Amino acid sequence: MVRPYAIKGRKRKKNKSERYDKDEDEEQNVGFVEEELEAGEDHSTQKKLKAVVTESDEEKAEEAAQELAGIPVNFSEQQHNDKNSPGVIFILEKASLEVAKVGKSYQLLNSEDHAHFLKKNNRNPAEYRPDISHQAILNILDSPLNKAGKLRALYVKTEKGVLIEIKPHVRIPRTFKRFAGIMLQLLQKLSISAVGKREKLLRVIKNPVTQYLPVNSRKIGFSHSSEKLVDMHDYVATVDNDATLVFVVGAMAHGKIESDYIEDFISISGYPLSAAYCITRITNALERKHVFAFRKPENTLGLATTDL
């Protein structure tokens, strides 16, 4: 068998221009590689910078999440700070504000989002109702009584015995999701400060709550099971104007409050009432007694508040 041979042709000679171009291409390639190396360094540097920026942003976001916006200094806030004058104090007892690790993160437990988790741990989901505390706090802070500067203090005592102080001039988030986030951070950090200030708007304080109450204050508890059924308007009308009234309301779904410091247990309805509606009945009675609650002060131009 004959071995095939390729047809030989003339070899094309490489001219100088081609060699020059080749050298130029090599230089360009070398330059391109150097650029890639520099770009790689820039890319790694950018990654580092990005990581630093991300960390700083996360820190800023965390700090921002820990801060709340309060009402600017005004006449009402000055009244709030005057603790010697008579006023009203609210205490929410047995509030369901408990934090637990669900999955990989800590969350404020509630019956709607964590029913499966609670049942798995042999707990009753009906007892985990932080929304009751949220509604009650909003009703207290939104009342004309508070806007008139007559709310001296607001305390919340959880089912686990944690005592929380909430400043009267703070603006609590309106939505439950944001409220849950604030309570989660409060129970973890123990305090939340105002934006640009050192003032602590929410903080965890030491028990018992009686050490923060005025000496001449009158402690009044509310319970549906109480045999003393009263009309709230008539009851408030008989109280001396110089006395500071302390109203203790249960913030739980079921049961009743039992505190040794309560002087008078009363019932204001023949039917069980929610904590929010009970507070509404109380503030309405006080507003009817004190006409000032319906009047807007003349020098409260800075009452605009900032939502979270």
C-alpha angles and dihedrals in degrees: 000000000000115000111233118236127201118244109255118223136180115291114235112235118229111238127211093256091060090049089049091049090048092051089047090050090050090051089048090049091049089048090048091051090049089050089050090051091048089045089050090052090047090048092052090044089049089050090052092046090046090051090050092047091047091050092047091047091050090050091049091047091049091049091047091050089054093053129078130198114238134193113279119254109284143142094284093052090051088054090051090054092052097090094169094069118082117264145132131291124192125203120189110203129202094010113181100234108140129152123210137166108256110184108320099338140057116248140178104253119238133166095241102053101028105037093120092047092049094048090048089056093046095253129137110246091204090069094058103081112141088159088075090061091045093055093044093051092048091051091051097046094041094052120111085234090067094041089054089057098248097120106097100182145343122213129185121196116194128217088256092055099257111148118214128189119207120192114234093231096054120111109225117207113267097218121070093227093060091041089055090051092051093048090048092054092043093054090047100041096030092222143042121205133207121259110273092358138089093224113120108225094183125022143159111244137187124273143275106062092206092077089067096049123095117254095239095046122125114225114212124183128196126218133157089216093059115115091214103089111183140172105247095217093052092043094053092045091062094053118099114253092227094059124094111230120217113197117196114199128178115240097193132102096235138014133036137273120258115191129155095213095062111106100188130028114200139171121216099188141031088230131063110264132201118247091247094053092044089055090049090055090050096049092045091054092049092047091052090051094046111045090191089080091070095049122085111223114244096230099049098104091133097062093115110122133203121229121221 
